[in-house]
Amino acid sequence: MEGHKSGNHKATNLLYFRIRKGMTLQDLSGKTGLSTATLHRLERGLIGLTERSKIKLMDTLGASEKEVHDLLKETHAAQLFRSSKSASA
């Protein structure tokens, strides 16, 4: 799967899980209670997951705890990368 221009290809794992389940952002929003805007930002790696959101997504998408844990680490790394890039600009 191709990454975003920022080099954040791993944050797209959430997108992969959602597509694998055949769900739209609206579908996932309805099942998790997370807004489509929040889900979109999560997929782009712009924000991190709370523990509560992690559990909701894990249950809804059928992802293992390890997969979601890896996703959290990758999303956090993308956030750090993005902040370091904007700080040097």
C-alpha angles and dihedrals in degrees: 000000000000118000133229120271089258089067091250099135095145096061086066088075089091088054089050092052091048094049091044087060091047092241131147122216087257091053092050091045091053093050098043102033090233115130119251088241091056092047091049091052090047091052090051092048092241094127135023131240124256118221090253093051090046091056093047092050093044092053095043098044097039092236119154120245089250092053091051091044090052089048090053092051092048093048091050091050090051090051091052091048092050093048093048090050093051092045091056093049 
